[in-house]
């Protein structure tokens, strides 16, 4: 019998409001015979394959609100349907109807298996299109193979071993053929890498996207190389590489699907493969002129060196398609979400207005504490810093005037921190450059204590901690009394700083000498205005030899990733793959004492709410209904 696939295109489209090349809603085409009769129709199907990309940075992203980087009030959670992230962060996931159910597209998620089926339909039929060149067909095939790899990878990060969808089942398949098993974890990662290798090998795939106006967000070889590096590092990480927590989890064939039993040699081989993938990705991306975004790339007036450093770091994310961003998600334009990141009382004319920004995305105190001092080491390690006095009040002097309002009282916690701290977070008495002006002398500073402009008492605008995610806002976004004009940008997925740090991590795990690891970390640190690891730890840390030991250097690399990629939907996945989530995600959320106006009382660590994370939460549950339909699926532990 001939294979017949019925396409349900319109129902599977992105719901985003992006005006760009990939946001074309296909017609409701009924059969593949029509979809692949000409180039224009096939192109619509290509865009359908792209449309399933999870909208990173939005409320459908588990890493944005299911982790511990951004929290919102009870009022806002209920009114704005952010419950999925809230319940995940509180350890309230469930198997009956899982939150962020990307397995079948329920609970604020897209259907990744429908995405994979559509990708397969495309690959099965693209050669039928008559009015296309072989080169263009090769390019589109490579793009869709990449998307297949990406969607499989998204599922594996969430669920662990999954059933691979290498080909669609023909319609005449019996029920027994449809009852698939979960492939082993090693098989999953091997297949993802194989697809990425095929995309990279394609002669049709461009090295990088040059025509950003028309091809915003499309895949290039640089993107494929970079994703493979991330995939291989993930496969080598403790959660996926010899994780004995899942020993004995066998399906009804007797196969241990998590491949827990690995020798030290086998585990090391995973890291060696990861290091090689990172090396190739770094060399290729540098070779096609990707680089770290630098302060000299923009022009502002009345800027001190410190102000320029902060603005450069802010613009890494929000400056559209700058030279550091290897891939950004044009399904996830960060537009009105910026309004939640900017305090309602940012300026004197926006106090208590009800139609501008809401400012209710709050960053916990522990995220703020993560950033280094100006000496480039953790606060608790800095010999020149009195960590135990960090909540005490002090006046802002000339040496901090580029970042905070001079002669105002603040916490010592806010003084003499690294530039990424001031670029990433808005807080009481901190300067917030932007508002569409390039004259830094016109910048505002926040007044966030009780009764002041940024301490808005309007319930939907209440910020729980006293910290705002400034990093997520574009400096060109303009807030007035009654409106906001957004400068939107596509949310970054992979950028060069992440790639350098992945390479450093992999090199350290294969016991490369620290002298060969540090340059990759130092590239990122130097761009942030910090000295290299060796100089900083030797001169300022209470643990000056830390970087010479593999365990100590691992901690430094992990911290560098957590700082550099703060608020970029990376921490959630990194803490999981490192198997550190059990420790970190069970810590309470705290902030400043928002009910007080005096600096002495306001700057006290205050409990906000508790979180919960169990071993079972490392992987999502498969929905109970899926297990009832297919008895060959094995549920993850704990569900």
RODO-2510 file (C-alpha; in nm, 4 decimals, decimal comma):
residues 639
     n   res          X          Y          Z
     1     x     0,0000     0,0000     0,0000
     2     x     0,1239     0,3501    -0,0838
     3     x     0,2313     0,5650     0,2116
     4     x    -0,0118     0,8495     0,2757
     5     x     0,0555     1,1162     0,5353
     6     x    -0,2161     1,3627     0,6307
     7     x    -0,0743     1,7013     0,7248
     8     x    -0,2217     1,9100     1,0000
     9     x    -0,0130     2,2185     0,9328
    10     x    -0,2126     2,5120     1,0569
    11     x    -0,2783     2,3599     1,3964
    12     x     0,0910     2,3091     1,4634
    13     x     0,2154     2,6587     1,3990
    14     x     0,3929     2,8967     1,6314
    15     x     0,1683     3,1425     1,8107
    16     x     0,4371     3,4112     1,8199
    17     x     0,3891     3,7600     1,6797
    18     x     0,7244     3,7926     1,5037
    19     x     0,7432     3,9736     1,1739
    20     x     1,0306     3,7929     1,0105
    21     x     1,1221     3,5468     0,7406
    22     x     1,0344     3,2323     0,9333
    23     x     0,7011     3,3539     1,0689
    24     x     0,4990     3,2623     0,7628
    25     x     0,1821     3,0699     0,8416
    26     x     0,1296     2,8003     0,5772
    27     x    -0,2037     2,7453     0,4118
    28     x    -0,4026     2,4541     0,5481
    29     x    -0,2710     2,2078     0,2919
    30     x    -0,4498     1,8730     0,3043
    31     x    -0,2054     1,6265     0,1455
    32     x     0,1602     1,5957     0,0595
    33     x     0,0757     1,5859    -0,3104
    34     x    -0,0094     1,9566    -0,2986
    35     x     0,2577     2,0560    -0,0462
    36     x     0,5479     1,9494    -0,2669
    37     x     0,4210     2,0351    -0,6157
    38     x     0,6139     2,3644    -0,6305
    39     x     0,8853     2,5544    -0,4469
    40     x     0,6581     2,8109    -0,2816
    41     x     0,4451     2,5394    -0,1200
    42     x     0,7480     2,3380    -0,0095
    43     x     0,8973     2,6523     0,1446
    44     x     0,5861     2,6912     0,3587
    45     x     0,6384     2,3376     0,4808
    46     x     1,0005     2,4192     0,5610
    47     x     0,8818     2,7087     0,7746
    48     x     0,6354     2,4757     0,9464
    49     x     0,9318     2,2596     1,0492
    50     x     1,0992     2,5699     1,1931
    51     x     0,7821     2,6853     1,3698
    52     x     0,8045     2,4168     1,6413
    53     x     1,1163     2,5667     1,7971
    54     x     1,0368     2,6272     2,1670
    55     x     0,9952     2,9968     2,2393
    56     x     1,2962     3,0375     2,4672
    57     x     1,2716     3,3314     2,7051
    58     x     0,8928     3,3170     2,7258
    59     x     0,6470     3,1582     2,9656
    60     x     0,6538     2,8359     2,7577
    61     x     1,0236     2,7973     2,8402
    62     x     1,0714     2,5788     3,1521
    63     x     1,4184     2,7250     3,2047
    64     x     1,2823     3,0784     3,2338
    65     x     1,0308     3,0374     3,5155
    66     x     1,0797     2,6788     3,6302
    67     x     1,4245     2,7545     3,7707
    68     x     1,5447     3,0063     4,0274
    69     x     1,6496     3,3088     3,8221
    70     x     1,3163     3,4900     3,7880
    71     x     1,0206     3,4789     4,0274
    72     x     0,6835     3,6542     4,0195
    73     x     0,4062     3,7178     4,2690
    74     x     0,1050     3,4975     4,3344
    75     x    -0,1202     3,7573     4,1740
    76     x     0,0800     3,7639     3,8550
    77     x     0,1250     3,3878     3,8357
    78     x    -0,2483     3,3343     3,8399
    79     x    -0,3528     3,6259     3,6192
    80     x    -0,0914     3,5727     3,3486
    81     x    -0,0941     3,1907     3,3330
    82     x     0,2612     3,1383     3,4562
    83     x     0,1507     2,8452     3,6680
    84     x     0,3554     2,5834     3,4813
    85     x     0,6869     2,7418     3,5764
    86     x     0,5678     2,8065     3,9299
    87     x     0,4615     2,4463     3,9887
    88     x     0,7827     2,3058     3,8406
    89     x     0,9945     2,5353     4,0595
    90     x     0,8033     2,4247     4,3694
    91     x     0,8526     2,0547     4,3025
    92     x     0,4863     2,0090     4,2099
    93     x     0,5335     1,8386     3,8728
    94     x     0,2868     1,5585     3,8007
    95     x     0,2558     1,2601     3,5683
    96     x    -0,1190     1,2866     3,5097
    97     x    -0,0856     1,6082     3,3091
    98     x     0,2811     1,7220     3,3172
    99     x     0,3699     2,0884     3,3028
   100     x     0,5667     2,1855     2,9923
   101     x     0,4674     1,8607     2,8261
   102     x     0,6749     1,8788     2,5083
   103     x     0,6136     1,5091     2,4478
   104     x     0,2655     1,5811     2,3141
   105     x     0,2318     1,9580     2,3179
   106     x     0,0252     2,0232     2,6302
   107     x     0,0559     2,2648     2,9234
   108     x     0,2260     2,5591     2,7498
   109     x     0,4454     2,3424     2,5288
   110     x     0,4847     2,2523     2,1636
   111     x     0,4459     1,8993     2,0349
   112     x     0,7986     1,7819     1,9597
   113     x     0,6838     1,4493     1,8196
   114     x     0,4532     1,6249     1,5759
   115     x     0,7549     1,8401     1,4861
   116     x     0,9629     1,5290     1,4174
   117     x     0,6889     1,3742     1,2071
   118     x     0,6602     1,6893     0,9972
   119     x     1,0384     1,6994     0,9536
   120     x     1,0290     1,3416     0,8273
   121     x     0,7470     1,4216     0,5862
   122     x     0,9562     1,7050     0,4480
   123     x     1,2639     1,4848     0,4026
   124     x     1,0604     1,2093     0,2368
   125     x     0,9111     1,4450    -0,0207
   126     x     1,1413     1,7402    -0,0894
   127     x     1,3025     1,5679    -0,3894
   128     x     0,9638     1,5734    -0,5662
   129     x     0,9634     1,9528    -0,5995
   130     x     1,0317     2,0334    -0,9673
   131     x     1,1264     2,4036    -0,9635
   132     x     1,4246     2,3902    -0,7275
   133     x     1,7979     2,3463    -0,7801
   134     x     1,9843     2,0585    -0,6212
   135     x     2,1895     2,3071    -0,4177
   136     x     1,8778     2,4638    -0,2656
   137     x     1,7263     2,1230    -0,1942
   138     x     2,0491     2,0177    -0,0239
   139     x     2,0346     2,3292     0,1923
   140     x     1,6746     2,2736     0,2984
   141     x     1,7427     1,9066     0,3702
   142     x     2,0383     2,0024     0,5905
   143     x     1,8245     2,2566     0,7768
   144     x     1,5520     2,0048     0,8498
   145     x     1,8031     1,7400     0,9597
   146     x     1,9382     1,9991     1,2014
   147     x     1,5869     2,0684     1,3285
   148     x     1,5308     1,6953     1,3779
   149     x     1,8484     1,6857     1,5853
   150     x     1,7435     1,9912     1,7845
   151     x     1,3953     1,8580     1,8632
   152     x     1,5345     1,5200     1,9672
   153     x     1,7913     1,6990     2,1845
   154     x     1,5221     1,9124     2,3484
   155     x     1,3305     1,5982     2,4424
   156     x     1,6387     1,4088     2,5662
   157     x     1,7356     1,6954     2,7985
   158     x     1,3866     1,6796     2,9485
   159     x     1,3025     1,3090     2,9493
   160     x     1,6320     1,1253     2,9164
   161     x     1,5987     0,8283     2,6748
   162     x     1,3174     0,8759     2,4229
   163     x     1,1774     0,6855     2,1252
   164     x     1,3720     0,8092     1,8242
   165     x     1,1721     0,9082     1,5171
   166     x     1,4110     0,8297     1,2355
   167     x     1,1269     0,7674     0,9910
   168     x     0,7503     0,7975     1,0053
   169     x     0,5500     0,4792     1,0282
   170     x     0,3409     0,4094     0,7182
   171     x    -0,0319     0,4468     0,7663
   172     x    -0,0828     0,0732     0,7205
   173     x     0,1339    -0,0048     1,0255
   174     x    -0,0331    -0,2204     1,2855
   175     x    -0,0798    -0,1292     1,6514
   176     x     0,2182    -0,3420     1,7534
   177     x     0,4499    -0,1362     1,5318
   178     x     0,3181     0,1836     1,6860
   179     x     0,4008     0,0659     2,0372
   180     x     0,7598     0,1803     2,0264
   181     x     1,0233     0,1486     2,2949
   182     x     1,2428     0,4198     2,4368
   183     x     1,5857     0,4016     2,2757
   184     x     1,8841     0,3911     2,5082
   185     x     2,0418     0,7175     2,6107
   186     x     2,3597     0,6463     2,4143
   187     x     2,1545     0,5659     2,1038
   188     x     1,9719     0,8980     2,1403
   189     x     2,2870     1,1069     2,1617
   190     x     2,4550     0,9107     1,8827
   191     x     2,1622     0,9733     1,6510
   192     x     2,1502     1,3452     1,7330
   193     x     2,5226     1,3742     1,6588
   194     x     2,4777     1,1786     1,3350
   195     x     2,2080     1,4192     1,2133
   196     x     2,4234     1,7196     1,2974
   197     x     2,7200     1,5685     1,1140
   198     x     2,5020     1,5207     0,8068
   199     x     2,3891     1,8831     0,8235
   200     x     2,7488     2,0037     0,8601
   201     x     2,8608     1,7922     0,5633
   202     x     2,5980     1,9426     0,3322
   203     x     2,7407     2,1559     0,0526
   204     x     2,4172     2,3520     0,0388
   205     x     2,4224     2,4777     0,3973
   206     x     2,5866     2,8239     0,4230
   207     x     2,8750     2,8756     0,6645
   208     x     2,6824     3,1559     0,8350
   209     x     2,3722     3,3623     0,7614
   210     x     2,4719     3,6775     0,5788
   211     x     2,1293     3,7960     0,4618
   212     x     1,9773     3,8570     0,8045
   213     x     1,6924     4,0684     0,6684
   214     x     1,5449     3,7764     0,4782
   215     x     1,6904     3,4731     0,6567
   216     x     1,6623     3,5660     1,0200
   217     x     1,7022     3,2615     1,2431
   218     x     1,7795     3,0042     0,9765
   219     x     2,0387     2,7360     1,0310
   220     x     2,3986     2,7578     0,9121
   221     x     2,7024     2,5328     0,9485
   222     x     2,8212     2,7511     1,2357
   223     x     2,4929     2,6845     1,4166
   224     x     2,5230     2,3098     1,3538
   225     x     2,8823     2,3002     1,4790
   226     x     2,7897     2,4987     1,7904
   227     x     2,4860     2,2866     1,8736
   228     x     2,6885     1,9683     1,8310
   229     x     2,9424     2,1025     2,0823
   230     x     2,6634     2,1668     2,3332
   231     x     2,5056     1,8268     2,2684
   232     x     2,8337     1,6413     2,3167
   233     x     2,9146     1,8280     2,6402
   234     x     2,5647     1,7486     2,7660
   235     x     2,6093     1,3797     2,6786
   236     x     2,9376     1,3742     2,8716
   237     x     2,7978     1,5489     3,1815
   238     x     2,7251     1,3581     3,5051
   239     x     2,3456     1,3481     3,4617
   240     x     2,3800     1,1586     3,1322
   241     x     2,7182     0,9892     3,1591
   242     x     2,7197     0,6881     3,3914
   243     x     2,4427     0,8195     3,6179
   244     x     2,3885     0,5337     3,8637
   245     x     2,0695     0,6911     4,0002
   246     x     1,8983     0,5191     3,7082
   247     x     2,0634     0,1779     3,7394
   248     x     1,8059    -0,0951     3,7012
   249     x     1,5578     0,1111     3,5002
   250     x     1,4900    -0,1540     3,2372
   251     x     1,2106    -0,1835     2,9838
   252     x     1,0166    -0,5047     2,9236
   253     x     1,2921    -0,6225     2,6873
   254     x     1,5343    -0,6173     2,9812
   255     x     1,7365    -0,3260     2,8394
   256     x     1,8692    -0,0589     3,0776
   257     x     1,7766     0,2477     2,8778
   258     x     1,9897     0,4990     3,0739
   259     x     2,3172     0,3081     3,0084
   260     x     2,4300     0,3653     3,3679
   261     x     2,7108     0,1104     3,3798
   262     x     3,0187     0,2860     3,2432
   263     x     3,3836     0,2472     3,3263
   264     x     3,5932     0,5539     3,4004
   265     x     3,7562     0,5052     3,0599
   266     x     3,4182     0,5067     2,8877
   267     x     3,3079     0,8193     3,0737
   268     x     3,6339     0,9935     2,9873
   269     x     3,5847     0,9039     2,6206
   270     x     3,2573     1,0991     2,6253
   271     x     3,4461     1,4063     2,7449
   272     x     3,7182     1,3555     2,4847
   273     x     3,4549     1,3474     2,2113
   274     x     3,2973     1,6595     2,3605
   275     x     3,6293     1,8436     2,3667
   276     x     3,6885     1,7590     2,0015
   277     x     3,3399     1,8789     1,9054
   278     x     3,4038     2,2042     2,0925
   279     x     3,7410     2,2507     1,9247
   280     x     3,5911     2,2075     1,5800
   281     x     3,3036     2,4432     1,6641
   282     x     3,5317     2,7146     1,8019
   283     x     3,7683     2,6927     1,5056
   284     x     3,4853     2,7020     1,2532
   285     x     3,2964     2,9882     1,4165
   286     x     3,6108     3,1980     1,4573
   287     x     3,6969     3,1146     1,0972
   288     x     3,3692     3,2656     0,9738
   289     x     3,4230     3,5778     1,1869
   290     x     3,2147     3,5202     1,4978
   291     x     3,3676     3,6994     1,7944
   292     x     3,2877     3,8327     2,1395
   293     x     3,0911     4,1584     2,1365
   294     x     3,3190     4,4463     2,2401
   295     x     3,2616     4,7963     2,3860
   296     x     3,4011     4,9667     2,0756
   297     x     3,1084     4,8407     1,8699
   298     x     2,8761     5,1261     1,9684
   299     x     2,8859     5,5022     2,0271
   300     x     2,7467     5,6804     2,3328
   301     x     2,8304     6,0227     2,4749
   302     x     2,9461     6,1299     2,8225
   303     x     3,0592     5,7766     2,8981
   304     x     3,3202     5,6711     3,1470
   305     x     3,5127     5,3529     3,0789
   306     x     3,3008     5,1798     3,3426
   307     x     2,9737     5,2924     3,1836
   308     x     3,0918     5,1810     2,8427
   309     x     3,1845     4,8397     2,9782
   310     x     2,8415     4,7951     3,1361
   311     x     2,6559     4,9019     2,8225
   312     x     2,8617     4,6691     2,6038
   313     x     2,7718     4,3784     2,8298
   314     x     2,4032     4,4729     2,8231
   315     x     2,3973     4,4881     2,4456
   316     x     2,5336     4,1355     2,3946
   317     x     2,1860     3,9870     2,4221
   318     x     1,9687     4,2662     2,2937
   319     x     2,1692     4,4032     2,0003
   320     x     2,0072     4,2172     1,7143
   321     x     2,2269     3,9665     1,5375
   322     x     2,5492     4,1093     1,6701
   323     x     2,8666     3,9224     1,5865
   324     x     2,8646     3,7122     1,9031
   325     x     2,5250     3,5509     1,8518
   326     x     2,5659     3,2312     1,6527
   327     x     2,1959     3,1439     1,6645
   328     x     1,8935     3,3310     1,7947
   329     x     1,5368     3,2072     1,7992
   330     x     1,3128     3,4090     1,5710
   331     x     1,0180     3,2211     1,7226
   332     x     1,0995     3,4023     2,0472
   333     x     1,1217     3,7768     1,9997
   334     x     1,1698     3,9429     2,3371
   335     x     0,9247     4,2301     2,3109
   336     x     0,6558     4,2985     2,5711
   337     x     0,8346     4,0709     2,8183
   338     x     1,0746     4,3617     2,8596
   339     x     0,7934     4,5530     3,0288
   340     x     0,7955     4,2969     3,3087
   341     x     1,1685     4,3554     3,3576
   342     x     1,1538     4,7361     3,3878
   343     x     1,0220     4,8900     3,7134
   344     x     0,6954     5,0769     3,6702
   345     x     0,8495     5,3723     3,8516
   346     x     1,1710     5,3717     3,6508
   347     x     1,1441     5,7448     3,5870
   348     x     0,9616     6,0264     3,7669
   349     x     0,6890     6,0335     3,5006
   350     x     0,6135     5,6615     3,5139
   351     x     0,5357     5,6333     3,8859
   352     x     0,2187     5,4294     3,9484
   353     x     0,1030     5,4457     3,5883
   354     x    -0,1104     5,1476     3,4896
   355     x    -0,0465     5,1227     3,1161
   356     x     0,3309     5,1148     3,0934
   357     x     0,5757     4,8670     3,2419
   358     x     0,4851     4,6248     3,5176
   359     x     0,8296     4,5439     3,6561
   360     x     0,7202     4,2231     3,8272
   361     x     1,0040     3,9919     3,7175
   362     x     1,2194     3,9615     4,0287
   363     x     1,5706     3,8150     4,0531
   364     x     1,6539     3,6326     4,3804
   365     x     1,9290     3,7593     4,6062
   366     x     2,1384     3,4471     4,5558
   367     x     2,1640     3,5189     4,1829
   368     x     2,2884     3,8685     4,2662
   369     x     2,5396     3,7222     4,5095
   370     x     2,6804     3,4939     4,2406
   371     x     2,8583     3,7763     4,0547
   372     x     3,2239     3,8436     4,1321
   373     x     3,3764     4,1458     4,2972
   374     x     3,5695     4,3903     4,0812
   375     x     3,8743     4,1729     4,1546
   376     x     3,7206     3,8866     3,9587
   377     x     3,6685     3,6360     4,2420
   378     x     3,3622     3,5369     4,4487
   379     x     3,2675     3,7784     4,7268
   380     x     3,3262     3,5187     4,9957
   381     x     3,6799     3,4506     4,8630
   382     x     3,7970     3,8080     4,8066
   383     x     4,0685     3,9055     5,0568
   384     x     3,9850     4,2747     5,0105
   385     x     3,6135     4,2246     5,0707
   386     x     3,4438     4,1927     5,4092
   387     x     3,1843     3,9376     5,3156
   388     x     3,0248     3,9281     5,6586
   389     x     2,9503     4,3025     5,6289
   390     x     2,7929     4,2818     5,2825
   391     x     2,4444     4,3865     5,4008
   392     x     2,5685     4,6919     5,5864
   393     x     2,4886     5,0390     5,4486
   394     x     2,7479     5,2676     5,2881
   395     x     2,7572     5,5826     5,0758
   396     x     2,8320     5,5591     4,7045
   397     x     3,1673     5,7195     4,6364
   398     x     3,3352     5,8407     4,3183
   399     x     3,4830     5,4966     4,2476
   400     x     3,1311     5,3524     4,2017
   401     x     2,9634     5,6564     4,0470
   402     x     2,9586     5,5000     3,6994
   403     x     2,7201     5,2337     3,8292
   404     x     2,5279     5,3920     4,1163
   405     x     2,3980     5,7329     4,2260
   406     x     2,6859     5,9179     4,3921
   407     x     2,6447     6,0113     4,7604
   408     x     2,3341     5,7930     4,7966
   409     x     2,3177     5,5221     5,0602
   410     x     2,3291     5,1628     4,9443
   411     x     2,4378     4,8206     5,0644
   412     x     2,8067     4,7334     5,0578
   413     x     2,6774     4,4297     4,8680
   414     x     2,6302     4,6597     4,5650
   415     x     2,9698     4,8278     4,5747
   416     x     3,2869     4,7249     4,3940
   417     x     3,1275     4,4438     4,1981
   418     x     3,2211     4,3302     3,8483
   419     x     3,0668     4,5026     3,5455
   420     x     2,8368     4,2086     3,4656
   421     x     2,6596     4,2688     3,7952
   422     x     2,5684     4,6231     3,6967
   423     x     2,4850     4,5194     3,3394
   424     x     2,2570     4,2338     3,4425
   425     x     2,0597     4,3653     3,7396
   426     x     1,8549     4,6681     3,8309
   427     x     1,8455     4,7502     4,2032
   428     x     1,8003     5,0322     4,4517
   429     x     2,0242     5,3319     4,3735
   430     x     2,1678     5,1563     4,0682
   431     x     2,1985     5,3502     3,7410
   432     x     1,9843     5,2209     3,4546
   433     x     2,1059     5,3492     3,1187
   434     x     1,8683     5,3460     2,8256
   435     x     1,5313     5,5089     2,7620
   436     x     1,6324     5,5602     2,4016
   437     x     1,8994     5,8186     2,4750
   438     x     2,2694     5,7794     2,4027
   439     x     2,3600     6,0548     2,6483
   440     x     2,4630     5,8752     2,9661
   441     x     2,4373     6,1947     3,1712
   442     x     2,0573     6,1647     3,1314
   443     x     2,0421     5,8145     3,2802
   444     x     1,8078     5,7388     3,5681
   445     x     1,8843     5,5621     3,8907
   446     x     1,6306     5,3463     4,0727
   447     x     1,4687     5,4474     4,4006
   448     x     1,3351     5,1161     4,5196
   449     x     1,2786     5,1422     4,8941
   450     x     0,9352     5,1527     5,0512
   451     x     0,7375     5,4554     4,9375
   452     x     0,9769     5,5423     4,6536
   453     x     0,9075     5,5475     4,2822
   454     x     1,0368     5,2009     4,1856
   455     x     0,8857     5,0359     4,4939
   456     x     0,5487     5,0278     4,3290
   457     x     0,2593     4,9325     4,5566
   458     x     0,0333     4,8435     4,2612
   459     x    -0,0080     4,4688     4,3172
   460     x     0,0530     4,3427     3,9602
   461     x     0,3811     4,5398     3,9615
   462     x     0,5175     4,4202     4,2915
   463     x     0,8766     4,2974     4,2685
   464     x     0,9386     4,0263     4,5282
   465     x     1,3123     4,0710     4,5820
   466     x     1,4215     4,4257     4,4931
   467     x     1,6214     4,3098     4,1890
   468     x     1,5098     4,3459     3,8248
   469     x     1,6519     4,1538     3,5211
   470     x     1,7931     4,4590     3,3438
   471     x     2,0004     4,2372     3,1147
   472     x     1,6859     4,1334     2,9287
   473     x     1,5905     4,4889     2,8319
   474     x     1,7021     4,6731     2,5193
   475     x     1,8464     5,0184     2,5890
   476     x     1,6360     5,1505     2,2999
   477     x     1,3078     5,0578     2,4702
   478     x     1,1343     5,3816     2,5753
   479     x     0,8930     5,4072     2,8687
   480     x     0,6563     5,7030     2,8975
   481     x     0,3762     5,7759     3,1413
   482     x     0,1146     5,5875     2,9431
   483     x     0,2990     5,3601     2,7029
   484     x     0,6088     5,1601     2,6168
   485     x     0,7806     5,1550     2,2783
   486     x     0,9730     4,8300     2,2611
   487     x     1,2951     4,7680     2,0737
   488     x     1,2554     4,3958     2,0229
   489     x     1,5213     4,1318     1,9677
   490     x     1,5293     3,7556     1,9036
   491     x     1,6242     3,5605     2,2145
   492     x     1,9789     3,4180     2,1813
   493     x     2,0175     3,0405     2,1857
   494     x     2,3932     3,0009     2,1350
   495     x     2,6642     3,2651     2,1487
   496     x     3,0426     3,2594     2,1389
   497     x     3,0931     3,3089     2,5135
   498     x     2,8973     2,9913     2,5834
   499     x     3,0990     2,8013     2,3246
   500     x     3,4312     2,9116     2,4763
   501     x     3,3174     2,8057     2,8230
   502     x     3,1921     2,4682     2,6986
   503     x     3,5351     2,4125     2,5470
   504     x     3,7065     2,5060     2,8731
   505     x     3,4783     2,2685     3,0628
   506     x     3,5485     1,9760     2,8315
   507     x     3,9239     2,0366     2,8355
   508     x     3,9289     2,0430     3,2140
   509     x     3,7321     1,7178     3,2362
   510     x     3,9931     1,5343     3,0253
   511     x     4,2671     1,6570     3,2605
   512     x     4,4183     1,9096     3,0232
   513     x     4,6742     2,1258     3,2047
   514     x     4,5216     2,4402     3,3480
   515     x     4,7531     2,6545     3,1322
   516     x     4,5641     2,5273     2,8256
   517     x     4,2199     2,5646     2,9819
   518     x     4,2468     2,9164     3,1232
   519     x     4,2773     3,1067     2,7910
   520     x     3,9217     3,0063     2,6941
   521     x     3,7812     3,1257     3,0263
   522     x     3,9937     3,4400     3,0180
   523     x     3,8530     3,5422     2,6800
   524     x     3,5131     3,5788     2,8425
   525     x     3,6496     3,7368     3,1606
   526     x     3,8621     3,9897     2,9760
   527     x     3,5646     4,1039     2,7708
   528     x     3,3836     4,1589     3,1025
   529     x     3,6685     4,3833     3,2188
   530     x     3,8245     4,1258     3,4528
   531     x     4,1787     3,9992     3,4824
   532     x     4,2492     3,6372     3,3951
   533     x     4,1761     3,3535     3,6365
   534     x     4,5391     3,3000     3,7386
   535     x     4,6053     3,6663     3,8145
   536     x     4,2745     3,7173     3,9965
   537     x     4,2951     3,4079     4,2158
   538     x     4,6648     3,4460     4,2886
   539     x     4,6326     3,8074     4,4001
   540     x     4,2874     3,8301     4,5555
   541     x     4,1457     3,4901     4,6531
   542     x     4,1702     3,3216     4,9901
   543     x     4,2195     3,0033     4,7849
   544     x     4,5001     3,1186     4,5505
   545     x     4,5825     2,7701     4,4146
   546     x     4,2233     2,6774     4,3317
   547     x     4,2627     2,6977     3,9536
   548     x     4,5531     2,4498     3,9508
   549     x     4,3350     2,1630     4,0702
   550     x     4,0803     1,9966     3,8388
   551     x     3,8038     2,0117     4,0991
   552     x     3,8747     2,3749     4,1819
   553     x     3,8948     2,4724     3,8164
   554     x     3,5681     2,2890     3,7529
   555     x     3,4023     2,5105     4,0142
   556     x     3,5509     2,8220     3,8532
   557     x     3,4284     2,7186     3,5076
   558     x     3,0806     2,6381     3,6377
   559     x     3,0572     2,9730     3,8144
   560     x     3,1795     3,1547     3,5057
   561     x     2,8995     2,9970     3,2990
   562     x     2,6385     3,0780     3,5631
   563     x     2,7499     3,4421     3,5712
   564     x     2,8063     3,4986     3,1999
   565     x     2,4811     3,3298     3,0961
   566     x     2,2615     3,4604     3,3791
   567     x     1,8966     3,5047     3,2730
   568     x     1,9594     3,3384     2,9338
   569     x     1,7713     3,0114     3,0020
   570     x     2,0963     2,8194     3,0504
   571     x     2,1325     2,7873     3,4291
   572     x     1,8273     2,5590     3,4536
   573     x     1,9850     2,3020     3,2193
   574     x     2,3460     2,3439     3,3387
   575     x     2,2639     2,2753     3,7041
   576     x     2,0769     1,9657     3,5950
   577     x     2,3466     1,8188     3,3732
   578     x     2,6080     1,8841     3,6445
   579     x     2,3764     1,7103     3,8977
   580     x     2,3885     2,0174     4,1211
   581     x     2,0175     2,0998     4,1011
   582     x     1,9317     1,8918     4,4084
   583     x     2,1536     2,1147     4,6209
   584     x     2,0853     2,4510     4,4571
   585     x     1,7138     2,4316     4,3805
   586     x     1,6229     2,3406     4,7372
   587     x     1,7563     2,6683     4,8715
   588     x     1,4937     2,9307     4,9636
   589     x     1,4270     3,2390     4,7526
   590     x     1,5250     3,5578     4,9355
   591     x     1,5428     3,9293     4,8617
   592     x     1,5686     4,2663     5,0345
   593     x     1,3354     4,3751     5,3148
   594     x     1,1011     4,5689     5,0882
   595     x     0,8720     4,7089     5,3584
   596     x     1,1309     4,9553     5,4871
   597     x     1,2660     5,2844     5,3604
   598     x     1,5898     5,3337     5,5524
   599     x     1,9000     5,1734     5,4062
   600     x     1,9821     5,0031     5,7376
   601     x     1,6479     4,8236     5,7424
   602     x     1,5924     4,7703     5,3691
   603     x     1,9207     4,5881     5,3099
   604     x     1,8412     4,2794     5,5149
   605     x     1,8089     3,9346     5,3592
   606     x     1,4408     3,8419     5,3756
   607     x     1,2709     3,5100     5,3068
   608     x     1,0316     3,5155     5,0088
   609     x     0,9298     3,1523     4,9563
   610     x     1,0736     2,8027     4,9581
   611     x     1,1445     2,5791     4,6618
   612     x     1,1544     2,2033     4,6280
   613     x     1,3503     1,9696     4,4037
   614     x     1,3746     1,5914     4,4275
   615     x     1,5915     1,3393     4,2443
   616     x     1,2928     1,2492     4,0281
   617     x     1,2731     1,6119     3,9060
   618     x     1,5909     1,5763     3,7012
   619     x     1,3745     1,4222     3,4284
   620     x     1,0183     1,4914     3,3222
   621     x     0,7491     1,2288     3,3685
   622     x     0,5917     1,0751     3,0626
   623     x     0,2210     1,1471     3,0778
   624     x     0,0217     0,8588     3,2264
   625     x    -0,2058     0,8487     2,9227
   626     x     0,0932     0,7820     2,6957
   627     x     0,1887     0,4836     2,9112
   628     x    -0,1641     0,3477     2,8976
   629     x    -0,1649     0,3715     2,5187
   630     x     0,1791     0,2181     2,4808
   631     x     0,2715    -0,0495     2,7333
   632     x     0,6257    -0,0653     2,5912
   633     x     0,7127     0,2783     2,7322
   634     x     0,8885     0,2737     3,0669
   635     x     0,8199     0,5616     3,3077
   636     x     1,1075     0,7551     3,4653
   637     x     1,1913     0,6877     3,8293
   638     x     0,9736     0,8522     4,0901
   639     x     0,6633     0,9088     3,8786
***
